[in-house]
């Protein structure tokens, strides 16, 4: 494959991923806006802002801790979850 085709494919993948992130963020923002504007209850507003933040924190923590720094290093887990 020529480098031009590879670059075009990589740009397309990046655009698709960016679009998915922006769409997800927009949906979360719309739900938060609806919850804040239609409810005067502080609990509803707290849940509207805290729940997405907690979910993102959990996902980021899981992604960050599931990667091994050095493959095959003593004390790490293999693909089946066993310690080496």
C-alpha positions as CSV (number, residue, x, y, z in Angstrom):
1,X,0.0,0.0,0.0
2,X,1.2,3.5,-0.7
3,X,1.8,5.9,2.1
4,X,-0.9,8.2,0.8
5,X,-3.6,5.5,1.1
6,X,-2.4,4.7,4.7
7,X,-2.5,8.4,5.7
8,X,-6.0,8.8,4.2
9,X,-7.2,5.7,6.1
10,X,-5.6,6.9,9.4
11,X,-7.2,10.3,8.9
12,X,-10.6,8.6,8.3
13,X,-10.3,6.5,11.5
14,X,-9.3,9.6,13.5
15,X,-12.3,11.5,12.1
16,X,-14.6,8.7,13.0
17,X,-13.3,8.4,16.5
18,X,-13.4,12.1,17.1
19,X,-17.0,12.2,15.8
20,X,-18.0,9.4,18.2
21,X,-16.4,11.3,21.2
22,X,-18.1,14.5,20.2
23,X,-21.4,12.8,19.8
24,X,-21.2,11.1,23.2
25,X,-20.1,14.3,24.9
26,X,-23.0,16.2,23.2
27,X,-25.5,13.6,24.4
28,X,-24.2,13.8,28.0
29,X,-24.3,17.6,27.8
30,X,-27.9,17.6,26.5
31,X,-29.1,15.2,29.3
32,X,-27.3,17.4,31.9
33,X,-28.9,20.5,30.5
34,X,-32.4,19.0,30.6
35,X,-31.9,17.8,34.1
36,X,-30.7,21.2,35.3
37,X,-33.2,23.3,33.5
38,X,-36.3,21.2,34.3
39,X,-35.5,20.3,38.0
40,X,-34.9,22.6,40.9
41,X,-34.0,19.6,43.1
42,X,-30.4,19.7,44.1
43,X,-30.2,15.9,44.2
44,X,-31.2,15.5,40.6
45,X,-28.6,18.2,39.5
46,X,-25.9,16.4,41.6
47,X,-26.7,13.1,40.0
48,X,-26.8,14.7,36.5
49,X,-23.2,16.0,37.0
50,X,-21.7,13.3,39.2
51,X,-22.8,10.2,37.4
52,X,-21.1,10.9,34.0
53,X,-17.9,12.0,35.9
54,X,-17.8,8.9,38.0
55,X,-18.3,6.6,34.9
56,X,-15.5,8.4,33.0
57,X,-13.2,8.1,36.1
58,X,-13.9,4.4,36.4
59,X,-13.3,3.8,32.7
60,X,-10.0,5.8,32.7
61,X,-8.9,4.0,35.9
62,X,-9.6,0.6,34.3
63,X,-7.8,1.5,31.1
64,X,-4.8,2.9,33.0
65,X,-4.4,0.0,35.4
66,X,-5.0,-2.8,32.8
67,X,-2.0,-2.1,30.7
68,X,1.4,-3.6,31.6
69,X,4.4,-1.4,31.6
70,X,6.8,-4.1,30.5
71,X,5.4,-7.2,28.8
72,X,6.6,-10.4,30.5
73,X,7.9,-8.6,33.6
74,X,7.8,-10.5,36.8
75,X,4.7,-9.8,38.9
76,X,2.5,-9.0,35.9
77,X,-0.5,-10.9,34.6
78,X,-0.6,-12.9,31.4
79,X,-3.6,-12.8,29.0
80,X,-5.5,-15.4,31.1
81,X,-5.1,-13.5,34.3
82,X,-2.4,-15.6,35.9
83,X,0.7,-14.2,37.6
84,X,4.0,-14.8,36.0
